[in-house]
Amino acid sequence: MSEIKQSNSKAIVSLIMGILSILIPFIGIILGILGLIFASKSKKEISQSGESGHGLVTAGKVCSIIGIILNVILIFIFLVFFYFTVNMDSMSY
């Protein structure tokens, strides 16, 4: 029988942070950056220790990048909306 390799715990944390960065607005940028940090550290550990979790690392990176991009777009839309709302109030007087 073959031995089951244990998944790297930082790879799992990377995936969780990536998913949360997509789901939680504004704080998602920080979670996405943390997800990328954990993904890079876990990739190094996996190559050294031989643990499993390459797919988790890849999924964590992808989700973190998508979460960061979505949150940047969301903040940009929020700032543009706020800018035009404030300027409309000052123009009406």
C-alpha positions as CSV (number, residue, x, y, z in Angstrom):
1,M,0.0,0.0,0.0
2,S,1.2,3.5,-0.7
3,E,1.6,6.0,2.0
4,I,-0.7,9.0,2.0
5,K,1.3,12.3,2.0
6,Q,0.1,15.0,4.3
7,S,-1.0,18.3,2.7
8,N,1.0,21.4,3.6
9,S,-0.9,23.5,6.1
10,K,0.3,26.8,4.7
11,A,-1.1,25.7,1.3
12,I,-4.5,25.2,2.9
13,V,-4.3,28.6,4.6
14,S,-3.3,30.2,1.3
15,L,-6.5,28.7,-0.3
16,I,-8.7,29.9,2.5
17,M,-7.2,33.4,2.4
18,G,-7.7,33.5,-1.4
19,I,-11.4,32.5,-1.1
20,L,-12.0,35.0,1.7
21,S,-10.3,37.8,-0.3
22,I,-13.0,37.2,-3.0
23,L,-15.9,37.1,-0.6
24,I,-15.0,39.9,1.9
25,P,-15.0,43.5,0.4
26,F,-12.3,46.0,1.2
27,I,-10.5,43.7,3.7
28,G,-10.0,41.3,0.8
29,I,-6.9,43.2,-0.4
30,I,-5.1,42.4,2.8
31,L,-6.3,38.8,2.8
32,G,-5.2,38.4,-0.8
33,I,-1.7,39.6,-0.1
34,L,-1.5,37.3,2.9
35,G,-2.7,34.5,0.6
36,L,0.1,35.2,-1.8
37,I,2.6,35.2,1.0
38,F,1.4,31.9,2.4
39,A,1.4,30.4,-1.1
40,S,5.0,31.4,-1.8
41,K,6.2,30.0,1.6
42,S,4.3,26.8,1.2
43,K,5.6,26.2,-2.3
44,K,9.2,26.4,-0.9
45,E,8.2,24.0,1.9
46,I,6.6,21.6,-0.4
47,S,9.6,21.4,-2.7
48,Q,11.9,20.8,0.3
49,S,9.8,18.4,2.3
50,G,7.9,16.5,-0.4
51,E,4.5,17.1,1.1
52,S,1.4,17.3,-1.2
53,G,-0.5,20.5,-1.9
54,H,0.7,21.8,-5.3
55,G,-2.9,22.2,-6.4
56,L,-3.8,24.0,-3.2
57,V,-1.0,26.4,-3.7
58,T,-2.0,27.1,-7.3
59,A,-5.7,27.6,-6.4
60,G,-4.7,29.8,-3.5
61,K,-2.6,32.1,-5.7
62,V,-5.3,32.3,-8.3
63,C,-8.0,33.1,-5.8
64,S,-5.8,35.7,-4.1
65,I,-5.0,37.5,-7.3
66,I,-8.6,37.5,-8.3
67,G,-9.6,38.8,-4.9
68,I,-7.1,41.6,-5.0
69,I,-8.1,42.7,-8.5
70,L,-11.9,42.6,-7.6
71,N,-11.3,44.6,-4.4
72,V,-9.2,47.2,-6.2
73,I,-12.0,47.6,-8.8
74,L,-14.6,47.8,-6.0
75,I,-12.6,50.6,-4.2
76,F,-12.1,52.5,-7.4
77,I,-15.9,52.4,-8.2
78,F,-16.7,53.4,-4.6
79,L,-14.3,56.4,-4.8
80,V,-15.6,57.5,-8.2
81,F,-19.2,57.2,-7.0
82,F,-18.3,59.2,-3.8
83,Y,-16.5,61.9,-5.9
84,F,-19.4,62.4,-8.2
85,T,-21.9,62.4,-5.3
86,V,-20.0,65.1,-3.5
87,N,-19.6,67.2,-6.7
88,M,-23.3,67.0,-7.5
89,D,-24.2,68.4,-4.1
90,S,-21.8,71.3,-4.5
91,M,-23.1,72.0,-8.1
92,S,-26.7,72.2,-7.1
93,Y,-26.3,75.3,-4.9
